[in-house]
Amino acid sequence: MSDLPRKAVTRTAKLAALPLGIAGRATWGFGKRIVGESAELVGRELQQRTAEQLFKVLGELKGGAMKFGQALSVFESALPEEVAGPYRAALTKLQEAAPPMPTRTVHAVLEERLGEGWHELFLEFEDKPAAAASIGQVHRGVWHDGREVAVKVQYPGAGEALLSDLNQLSRFSRLLGPLIPGMDIKPLIAELKDRVSEELDYGLEAQAQQAHAEEFTDDPDVVVPQVVHQSDQVLVTEWMDGIPLSEIISDGTHEQRDRAGQLLARFLFSGPARTGLLHADPHPGNFRLLPGGPEGADDWRLGVLDFGTVDRLPGGLPATIGESLRMTLDGEAEAVYELLCAEGFVKETIELDPDAVMDYLLPIIEPAQVEEFTFTRGWMRNQAARVADPRSPAYQLGKQLNLPPSYLLIHRVTLSTIGVLCQLGATVRLREELEEWLPGFVPEDPVDGEEAVAEA
């Protein structure tokens, strides 16, 4: 029987109650407008009440409910401050904690997967979980060779709960849409559902984490814990201390925020180039700041956790992204439009004005136009409002654009990372990272190309 809280019927009832509560508040909002309060004021109050109920319910559950909450939480920067503020703490709690699995269940899983003598594998094992996530929780221990380790134990019944919750959430995704202006919730839930089987497979996660650990072994900026042991439903990796990124967001210094933002951007773009894998779960609970960067004890490195969701990109990020970004910055509207059409971002049945497409893209890529850019919640809110307002040209054009399936996860990871950068309020030299790591962003030197041809 599943230990995910609680029985399936209880979980379904909790989730099913969400749209009823939303509908009730909508009726309340209609009544408030009748008595003369402004639609904008009522809309924000309605949004705030809806958000508070949503994250209260998600915080009580694990499985797909919490996974959805974590994915949604990185977009809180897009919300009006008076709405985002009251439940920002609840979002942070979602990123770092969940109700613990009973100790007897943890021991049962370890005995089943590691054998009756599982205790002998550890010099120490802490029954109290150090962290909890959507499909498992982490216990601190000491491996038999003396290494401090993190032991991730998957919740029994996690797969069924994930799919059940996400199916339930997808049924009323339209009602949740207003929580994050400019974001279509349904594709996000569909993407999460598509990744369920991968995330439940700790063998795949171990492979992805070890590939990163080996590539970044001597990296001065990024730390990835080595995999120590893996079996079905149990993953043991080296323990990593550090300051959770959620704490940097709430209480970090300007230096810590900027350093974390720079390294987050570096990891986003360098990871696929160096490993052929894109870490696809960039919420703050999966990152740490560790002391001891290139400049010494007072400098910082980025620690990266949880490789359960990755996008496999053998050639790195598609060169089309870098090429279209570079040509947009250079003002080549026709060339950008042709490239977008060729890649399927504009369907064959639709014809758009290349200059209008350029006007739509330029504000979004503003961080790449300058040497350094300060990401803020205000900037994020402006972008969200621009593409979410039905009266704006950006909204009308955005509805006609298409996102090819192969770009879905890349798009979500990029947006999520930008959301975290805005939560940090970090000043980042993004263009520097694009020039170093993004294929197609820097045009190939024709002289080098001619020499290569001559040599061939």
ChimeraX attribute file (.defattr): number of C-alpha atoms within 10 A of each C-alpha:
attribute: neighborCount
match mode: 1-to-1
recipient: residues
	/A:1	7
	/A:2	15
	/A:3	17
	/A:4	24
	/A:5	16
	/A:6	13
	/A:7	13
	/A:8	17
	/A:9	8
	/A:10	11
	/A:11	23
	/A:12	16
	/A:13	12
	/A:14	14
	/A:15	20
	/A:16	16
	/A:17	15
	/A:18	19
	/A:19	19
	/A:20	11
	/A:21	15
	/A:22	20
	/A:23	14
	/A:24	12
	/A:25	17
	/A:26	17
	/A:27	11
	/A:28	13
	/A:29	19
	/A:30	15
	/A:31	13
	/A:32	15
	/A:33	15
	/A:34	10
	/A:35	8
	/A:36	8
	/A:37	13
	/A:38	11
	/A:39	14
	/A:40	10
	/A:41	13
	/A:42	18
	/A:43	16
	/A:44	18
	/A:45	16
	/A:46	20
	/A:47	22
	/A:48	21
	/A:49	17
	/A:50	23
	/A:51	20
	/A:52	18
	/A:53	16
	/A:54	21
	/A:55	23
	/A:56	15
	/A:57	18
	/A:58	23
	/A:59	21
	/A:60	16
	/A:61	24
	/A:62	32
	/A:63	26
	/A:64	28
	/A:65	26
	/A:66	26
	/A:67	24
	/A:68	22
	/A:69	20
	/A:70	27
	/A:71	19
	/A:72	20
	/A:73	23
	/A:74	24
	/A:75	27
	/A:76	25
	/A:77	27
	/A:78	26
	/A:79	24
	/A:80	20
	/A:81	14
	/A:82	11
	/A:83	19
	/A:84	20
	/A:85	14
	/A:86	14
	/A:87	19
	/A:88	18
	/A:89	13
	/A:90	16
	/A:91	23
	/A:92	21
	/A:93	16
	/A:94	26
	/A:95	28
	/A:96	19
	/A:97	19
	/A:98	20
	/A:99	16
	/A:100	21
	/A:101	20
	/A:102	12
	/A:103	12
	/A:104	10
	/A:105	15
	/A:106	20
	/A:107	16
	/A:108	14
	/A:109	18
	/A:110	22
	/A:111	14
	/A:112	12
	/A:113	16
	/A:114	18
	/A:115	13
	/A:116	12
	/A:117	10
	/A:118	13
	/A:119	16
	/A:120	11
	/A:121	14
	/A:122	17
	/A:123	14
	/A:124	16
	/A:125	17
	/A:126	13
	/A:127	15
	/A:128	14
	/A:129	21
	/A:130	17
	/A:131	19
	/A:132	23
	/A:133	24
	/A:134	25
	/A:135	25
	/A:136	23
	/A:137	24
	/A:138	23
	/A:139	20
	/A:140	21
	/A:141	22
	/A:142	19
	/A:143	23
	/A:144	13
	/A:145	9
	/A:146	11
	/A:147	15
	/A:148	19
	/A:149	26
	/A:150	26
	/A:151	28
	/A:152	26
	/A:153	26
	/A:154	26
	/A:155	26
	/A:156	20
	/A:157	14
	/A:158	22
	/A:159	18
	/A:160	15
	/A:161	27
	/A:162	25
	/A:163	19
	/A:164	18
	/A:165	25
	/A:166	23
	/A:167	16
	/A:168	17
	/A:169	24
	/A:170	18
	/A:171	12
	/A:172	16
	/A:173	19
	/A:174	13
	/A:175	16
	/A:176	20
	/A:177	14
	/A:178	20
	/A:179	23
	/A:180	23
	/A:181	20
	/A:182	20
	/A:183	17
	/A:184	15
	/A:185	21
	/A:186	17
	/A:187	14
	/A:188	19
	/A:189	21
	/A:190	13
	/A:191	14
	/A:192	21
	/A:193	19
	/A:194	12
	/A:195	14
	/A:196	20
	/A:197	14
	/A:198	14
	/A:199	19
	/A:200	21
	/A:201	17
	/A:202	22
	/A:203	18
	/A:204	17
	/A:205	21
	/A:206	23
	/A:207	15
	/A:208	24
	/A:209	25
	/A:210	19
	/A:211	18
	/A:212	25
	/A:213	20
	/A:214	15
	/A:215	15
	/A:216	18
	/A:217	13
	/A:218	10
	/A:219	14
	/A:220	14
	/A:221	21
	/A:222	23
	/A:223	23
	/A:224	26
	/A:225	22
	/A:226	20
	/A:227	22
	/A:228	17
	/A:229	15
	/A:230	20
	/A:231	14
	/A:232	16
	/A:233	22
	/A:234	22
	/A:235	21
	/A:236	23
	/A:237	23
	/A:238	20
	/A:239	19
	/A:240	18
	/A:241	11
	/A:242	14
	/A:243	16
	/A:244	18
	/A:245	28
	/A:246	24
	/A:247	15
	/A:248	19
	/A:249	21
	/A:250	14
	/A:251	12
	/A:252	16
	/A:253	12
	/A:254	14
	/A:255	13
	/A:256	19
	/A:257	23
	/A:258	21
	/A:259	20
	/A:260	29
	/A:261	29
	/A:262	21
	/A:263	21
	/A:264	24
	/A:265	22
	/A:266	22
	/A:267	21
	/A:268	21
	/A:269	23
	/A:270	22
	/A:271	20
	/A:272	24
	/A:273	20
	/A:274	18
	/A:275	20
	/A:276	19
	/A:277	24
	/A:278	27
	/A:279	24
	/A:280	21
	/A:281	23
	/A:282	27
	/A:283	23
	/A:284	25
	/A:285	24
	/A:286	17
	/A:287	22
	/A:288	25
	/A:289	26
	/A:290	22
	/A:291	16
	/A:292	14
	/A:293	17
	/A:294	13
	/A:295	9
	/A:296	9
	/A:297	10
	/A:298	10
	/A:299	16
	/A:300	24
	/A:301	21
	/A:302	27
	/A:303	24
	/A:304	24
	/A:305	19
	/A:306	22
	/A:307	24
	/A:308	23
	/A:309	24
	/A:310	24
	/A:311	20
	/A:312	16
	/A:313	16
	/A:314	14
	/A:315	14
	/A:316	20
	/A:317	25
	/A:318	17
	/A:319	14
	/A:320	18
	/A:321	16
	/A:322	20
	/A:323	20
	/A:324	21
	/A:325	23
	/A:326	21
	/A:327	20
	/A:328	22
	/A:329	17
	/A:330	11
	/A:331	14
	/A:332	15
	/A:333	19
	/A:334	16
	/A:335	15
	/A:336	23
	/A:337	24
	/A:338	14
	/A:339	17
	/A:340	19
	/A:341	18
	/A:342	13
	/A:343	15
	/A:344	14
	/A:345	17
	/A:346	20
	/A:347	17
	/A:348	9
	/A:349	5
	/A:350	9
	/A:351	11
	/A:352	14
	/A:353	12
	/A:354	16
	/A:355	15
	/A:356	14
	/A:357	20
	/A:358	19
	/A:359	16
	/A:360	18
	/A:361	16
	/A:362	16
	/A:363	14
	/A:364	13
	/A:365	13
	/A:366	11
	/A:367	19
	/A:368	21
	/A:369	17
	/A:370	12
	/A:371	11
	/A:372	14
	/A:373	17
	/A:374	17
	/A:375	22
	/A:376	20
	/A:377	22
	/A:378	16
	/A:379	16
	/A:380	23
	/A:381	21
	/A:382	15
	/A:383	17
	/A:384	21
	/A:385	20
	/A:386	19
	/A:387	21
	/A:388	21
	/A:389	14
	/A:390	13
	/A:391	10
	/A:392	13
	/A:393	14
	/A:394	20
	/A:395	18
	/A:396	14
	/A:397	16
	/A:398	16
	/A:399	11
	/A:400	13
	/A:401	17
	/A:402	14
	/A:403	13
	/A:404	12
	/A:405	11
	/A:406	11
	/A:407	16
	/A:408	13
	/A:409	20
	/A:410	20
	/A:411	13
	/A:412	18
	/A:413	22
	/A:414	16
	/A:415	15
	/A:416	22
	/A:417	23
	/A:418	23
	/A:419	24
	/A:420	28
	/A:421	28
	/A:422	26
	/A:423	25
	/A:424	30
	/A:425	21
	/A:426	23
	/A:427	22
	/A:428	26
	/A:429	20
	/A:430	21
	/A:431	19
	/A:432	17
	/A:433	19
	/A:434	21
	/A:435	17
	/A:436	14
	/A:437	23
	/A:438	25
	/A:439	21
	/A:440	20
	/A:441	20
	/A:442	15
	/A:443	12
	/A:444	10
	/A:445	8
	/A:446	9
	/A:447	9
	/A:448	10
	/A:449	11
	/A:450	11
	/A:451	10
	/A:452	10
	/A:453	9
	/A:454	8
	/A:455	7
	/A:456	6
